[in-house]
Amino acid sequence: MLYGTSFRGLELLVFLRALGLYRKPIAVWHHTSVVTSSNKMVNLISRFFYKGFDELFFFNTKLIELSVQTGKIKRENAHLIHWGPDLAYYDHVKNLVCDQKNVFISTGRENRDFMTLVKAFEGESAGIELYVPKINIKNGYRELLGDPERFPINIKLEYVTGLITDELAKRVAACAFVTICFKQPPYAYTLGLTTLVEAFALGKPVLSSFNPYWETAIDSEGIGISLPYGDVEAWKKAIRDLYANPEKAMAMGEKGRLLAETTYNLDIFTKELADILKNL
């Protein structure tokens, strides 16, 4: 079979599969919902294109429902897989941390709203560590934020280059709270999910912009607080709430870790995926 983490770069083979000229099954991840175009010709081509997939994997049930409604894929070929981290790895990371800091942290990259975070922490007793991609052509974070030295002492900004996941995981483990602040997604996808499940693995409470395309609602599960996009005052209130109530924050982190152990972890992820692939 052909398995891909995305169909990007595989389009020709997918079309050949739809034509019956490529005979191996194709199973890939679809990170957004399948959409319907207003252009009839584009929609017709897209409908044919999706016939080239034997199985599609999604991070969220709602993405599956939206995709099936287009009529381009069948429900039986769309599968929810629970994206989750390697708990043994994160337990190892936690054991490497000697000093816990009572601060918030942000390590996300895509479509992030750093200015709302900065404004929310200005004048607050709580501190935050911001790890921001140094090179990000699409978002221009460095041009937006400027010199790290210009921020108040409670806001530590550091520009990072490349995927330094090991180092950032240690820094998340050393902080008390995780923030995931982003702009309203331009389309339906699970923005911020990897940062979220990393927080679960490390037992950290989460403050996050609201994303209806996460499979888990952090408020109802008691593992964090979701906030409106760009609402500085709402962020300030949530920051003060968690910072002033360490027992509440700890309870949220413990619930997140329990969720990681029961639903969002590498063992469950690989089993769900392998069971489908074996049937192909």
C-alpha positions in Angstrom: 0.0 0.0 0.0 0.9 3.7 -0.2 0.6 5.4 3.2 1.1 9.2 3.6 0.9 11.7 6.4 -0.6 14.0 3.7 -1.6 13.8 0.1 0.6 16.7 -0.8 3.1 15.5 -3.4 1.1 12.4 -4.1 -1.6 14.0 -6.3 -0.5 12.2 -9.5 -0.6 8.8 -7.9 -4.0 9.6 -6.4 -5.4 10.5 -9.8 -3.9 7.3 -11.3 -5.6 5.3 -8.5 -8.9 7.0 -9.3 -8.4 6.0 -12.9 -7.6 2.4 -11.9 -4.1 2.6 -13.3 -2.3 2.6 -9.9 -3.2 -0.7 -8.2 -1.9 -0.3 -4.7 -4.3 1.0 -2.0 -3.7 4.6 -0.9 -4.3 5.6 2.8 -3.4 9.1 3.9 -4.1 11.7 6.6 -6.4 14.6 5.8 -5.6 17.5 8.2 -8.6 19.6 7.2 -12.2 18.9 6.2 -12.9 18.1 2.6 -14.5 21.2 1.0 -16.9 22.0 -1.8 -15.8 24.6 -4.3 -18.0 27.3 -5.8 -16.3 26.5 -9.1 -18.2 23.7 -10.8 -15.2 22.4 -12.7 -12.9 22.5 -9.7 -15.6 20.6 -7.7 -16.0 18.0 -10.4 -12.2 17.4 -10.6 -12.0 17.3 -6.8 -14.9 14.7 -6.6 -13.0 12.5 -9.0 -9.7 13.1 -7.1 -11.1 11.7 -3.9 -12.0 8.5 -5.5 -8.3 7.8 -5.5 -8.2 7.3 -1.7 -9.0 3.9 -0.1 -8.8 5.2 3.4 -8.6 8.7 5.0 -7.5 9.5 8.5 -8.8 12.5 10.5 -8.0 14.0 13.9 -11.6 15.0 14.7 -15.1 13.6 14.3 -16.5 17.0 13.1 -13.9 17.1 10.3 -15.2 13.7 9.2 -18.9 14.8 9.3 -18.1 18.0 7.2 -16.2 15.9 4.7 -18.9 13.3 4.3 -21.5 16.0 3.7 -19.6 17.0 0.5 -20.5 13.7 -1.0 -16.8 13.3 -2.1 -15.9 10.6 0.4 -17.8 7.7 2.1 -18.2 7.5 5.9 -16.9 3.9 6.0 -13.6 5.1 4.5 -13.1 8.0 6.9 -11.5 7.2 10.3 -11.0 9.1 13.5 -7.5 8.4 14.9 -6.5 9.8 18.3 -3.3 11.8 17.8 -1.2 11.3 20.9 2.4 11.6 22.3 4.9 9.0 23.5 4.2 9.0 27.2 7.4 7.2 28.1 9.4 9.9 26.3 7.6 12.7 28.1 8.1 10.9 31.5 11.8 10.9 30.7 11.7 14.6 29.9 9.9 15.4 33.2 12.6 13.5 35.1 15.3 15.7 33.5 13.7 18.9 35.0 15.1 19.9 38.4 13.5 23.3 38.9 9.8 24.0 38.3 8.9 27.6 37.4 5.5 29.1 38.2 5.2 30.7 34.8 3.2 30.2 31.6 4.8 29.1 28.3 4.0 29.3 24.6 5.9 27.1 22.0 3.4 27.0 19.1 4.3 28.0 15.5 1.3 28.0 13.2 -1.1 30.9 12.9 -0.3 32.1 16.5 -1.6 35.3 18.0 1.5 36.4 20.0 0.3 40.0 20.3 -2.8 39.1 22.2 -0.6 37.1 24.6 1.9 39.9 25.1 -0.9 42.4 25.8 -2.6 39.9 28.2 0.6 39.6 30.3 1.5 43.3 30.3 1.1 44.6 33.9 0.4 41.1 35.3 2.2 39.4 38.2 2.4 36.2 36.2 5.2 35.7 33.7 5.3 34.0 30.3 8.1 32.5 28.2 7.4 32.9 24.5 9.4 30.7 22.0 8.7 32.1 18.6 9.9 30.8 15.2 12.7 33.0 14.0 11.9 32.4 10.3 8.2 32.3 9.4 7.5 33.9 6.1 3.8 33.5 6.2 3.2 35.0 9.6 6.1 37.4 10.0 6.4 37.0 13.7 9.8 38.7 14.1 8.7 41.7 12.2 5.6 41.9 14.4 7.2 41.4 17.8 10.6 43.0 17.2 13.4 43.2 19.8 12.9 40.8 22.8 14.5 43.4 25.1 11.6 45.8 24.6 9.2 43.7 26.6 8.5 43.9 30.4 10.5 41.7 32.7 7.6 39.2 33.1 7.6 38.5 29.3 10.5 36.5 28.1 10.7 36.3 24.3 13.2 34.0 22.5 13.3 33.4 18.8 14.0 29.8 17.8 15.3 28.3 14.6 14.3 24.8 13.3 12.5 22.0 15.0 14.1 21.9 18.5 11.4 19.7 19.9 13.6 18.0 22.6 14.7 21.3 24.0 11.2 22.9 23.9 9.7 19.8 25.6 12.1 20.3 28.5 11.1 23.9 28.8 7.4 23.1 28.8 8.0 20.5 31.5 9.7 23.1 33.6 6.8 25.6 33.4 3.5 25.5 35.3 1.0 26.4 32.6 0.7 26.0 28.8 -0.8 28.7 26.5 -2.1 28.1 22.9 -3.1 31.5 21.6 -4.0 31.6 17.9 -6.0 33.6 15.4 -9.3 32.2 14.2 -8.6 29.4 11.8 -9.3 30.3 8.1 -10.8 26.8 7.6 -11.7 23.7 9.5 -8.7 22.0 11.0 -7.2 21.0 14.3 -4.8 24.0 14.8 -2.8 23.6 18.1 -3.5 19.9 18.6 0.1 18.8 19.0 0.8 21.5 21.6 -2.4 20.4 23.4 -1.6 16.7 23.7 2.0 17.5 24.7 0.5 19.5 27.6 -1.7 16.4 28.5 1.4 14.2 28.5 3.3 16.6 30.8 0.3 17.1 33.1 0.0 20.9 32.4 -3.2 23.0 32.6 -4.0 24.8 29.3 -5.2 28.2 28.4 -6.2 28.2 24.7 -8.0 30.0 22.0 -11.2 28.2 21.2 -11.0 25.5 18.5 -14.2 23.6 17.8 -12.2 21.1 15.8 -10.5 19.5 18.7 -12.0 16.1 19.6 -11.8 17.1 23.3 -13.5 20.1 24.8 -11.0 21.3 27.4 -13.5 23.3 29.5 -16.0 20.4 29.9 -13.2 18.0 30.6 -11.8 20.3 33.3 -8.3 20.3 31.8 -8.1 24.0 30.8 -9.9 27.2 29.8 -10.8 28.1 26.2 -11.0 31.8 25.3 -12.4 34.0 22.5 -10.0 35.0 19.7 -8.1 38.2 20.4 -9.9 38.9 23.6 -7.1 40.4 25.8 -9.4 41.0 28.9 -10.6 37.4 28.8 -7.0 36.2 28.7 -6.0 38.4 31.6 -8.9 37.1 33.7 -8.0 33.4 32.9 -4.3 34.1 33.6 -5.1 35.6 37.0 -7.5 32.8 37.8 -4.9 30.0 37.2 -2.0 31.9 38.7 -3.9 32.6 41.9 -5.3 29.0 42.2 -2.4 26.5 42.0 -4.5 23.7 43.3 -7.1 24.2 40.6 -4.3 24.4 38.0 -2.8 21.2 39.3 -6.1 19.4 39.2 -6.5 20.4 35.5 -3.1 19.1 34.7 -3.8 15.8 36.4 -7.0 15.4 34.4 -5.1 16.1 31.2 -2.5 13.5 32.1 -5.3 10.9 32.8 -6.8 11.7 29.4 -3.4 11.1 27.8 -3.1 7.8 29.5 -6.6 6.6 28.5 -7.1 8.2 25.0 -4.3 10.4 23.6 -1.0 8.5 23.5 1.3 6.8 21.0 0.2 3.2 21.9 -3.5 3.9 21.2 -2.6 6.0 18.1 -0.5 3.3 16.5 -3.0 0.5 17.3 -6.0 2.4 15.8 -3.9 3.2 12.7 -2.4 -0.3 12.4 -5.8 -2.1 12.7 -7.0 -0.2 9.6 -3.9 -0.6 7.6 -3.7 -4.3 8.3 -7.2 -4.7 6.8 -5.9 -3.2 3.5 
